[in-house]
Amino acid sequence: MSYKVIDFLSDKETKLLYLLKENLSEKYAILVKVRLSEFLYSTQPEGSECFYTEFQSVNLVTIPFGIYDTLERKLVGVIFLNENGLEGQLLLEQHGVICEGIGALKDAILSEKLEVFMK
């Protein structure tokens, strides 16, 4: 087998991760590039076609930067770069997750939607 090491985060993503680490309230953890299926699970009977379809729809979505509430043990926010968009945004918002796209790094700090998570 042959593999090569790839860059997990771009320079901009690395800077955003550091910015969030420094500014999020201590009860929140930052999760990077996690599949949505880690947080949403189909209520359809396991093994059914409906279950498989619903699972596939969330398993194909990767959350760029998730804000995880360590006290309530749930995903509460998602930050994404506007240039990349966010597949699954509507589904996340329907489940009470705040989603915010940013164009520049400073937008993560200046966002009114995200200020509830900041120190």
C-alpha positions in Angstrom: 0.0 0.0 0.0 1.1 3.5 -0.7 0.0 6.6 1.2 1.1 10.2 1.4 0.5 12.6 4.2 -2.0 15.4 3.4 -2.6 18.7 5.0 -5.6 18.3 7.3 -6.3 22.0 7.6 -5.5 24.9 5.2 -3.6 27.9 6.6 -6.9 29.8 7.0 -8.6 26.8 8.7 -5.6 26.5 11.1 -5.9 30.2 12.0 -9.6 29.9 12.6 -9.0 26.9 14.8 -6.5 28.8 16.9 -8.8 31.9 17.0 -11.7 29.8 18.3 -9.6 28.0 20.8 -8.5 31.3 22.3 -11.9 32.9 22.3 -14.6 30.2 23.0 -15.9 30.0 26.5 -14.3 27.1 28.4 -17.4 24.9 28.4 -17.2 24.5 24.6 -14.9 22.2 22.7 -14.0 22.8 19.0 -14.5 19.7 16.8 -12.9 19.9 13.3 -14.0 18.0 10.2 -16.4 15.6 11.9 -19.2 13.7 10.1 -22.8 14.8 10.9 -23.7 11.2 11.5 -21.8 11.5 14.8 -24.6 13.8 16.1 -27.8 12.8 14.2 -29.0 9.3 14.0 -32.0 8.1 12.1 -35.1 7.1 14.0 -36.2 4.7 11.3 -36.0 0.9 12.0 -32.4 -0.2 11.7 -31.8 -2.2 8.5 -34.7 -0.6 6.7 -34.3 1.2 3.4 -35.4 4.5 5.1 -32.8 4.1 7.8 -30.1 3.5 5.2 -31.2 6.5 3.1 -31.3 8.8 6.2 -28.0 7.6 7.5 -26.3 8.1 4.1 -27.7 11.7 3.9 -26.0 12.7 7.2 -22.9 10.5 6.9 -21.9 12.4 3.7 -21.9 15.7 5.4 -18.7 16.9 7.2 -19.0 19.6 9.7 -16.0 22.0 9.2 -15.9 23.5 12.7 -18.3 22.3 15.3 -18.9 23.9 18.7 -19.6 21.2 21.2 -21.2 22.0 24.6 -19.3 19.7 27.0 -21.8 20.2 29.8 -24.9 19.4 27.8 -23.0 17.0 25.6 -24.4 18.1 22.3 -23.4 20.0 19.1 -24.6 23.6 19.5 -22.9 25.5 16.6 -21.2 25.1 13.3 -18.8 27.5 11.7 -17.9 27.3 8.0 -16.0 29.3 5.5 -18.4 31.0 3.1 -16.2 30.0 0.1 -16.8 26.4 1.0 -20.5 26.5 1.9 -22.2 24.0 4.3 -24.1 21.1 3.0 -26.7 20.1 5.6 -27.1 23.6 7.0 -30.9 23.4 6.9 -31.0 20.0 8.7 -28.7 21.3 11.4 -30.7 24.5 12.0 -33.9 22.4 12.2 -32.3 20.6 15.1 -31.4 23.8 16.9 -27.8 24.1 15.8 -26.6 27.6 15.1 -24.8 27.8 11.7 -22.6 30.7 10.7 -20.6 31.3 7.6 -17.6 33.6 7.7 -15.8 35.4 5.0 -12.8 36.6 7.0 -11.4 35.3 10.3 -12.5 38.4 12.2 -16.1 37.5 11.4 -16.0 34.6 13.8 -15.4 37.0 16.7 -17.7 39.8 15.4 -20.6 37.5 14.6 -23.7 38.2 16.7 -24.9 34.6 16.3 -21.6 33.3 17.7 -21.2 35.7 20.6 -23.1 33.4 22.9 -20.2 31.0 22.7 -17.4 33.5 23.3 -15.6 34.4 26.6 
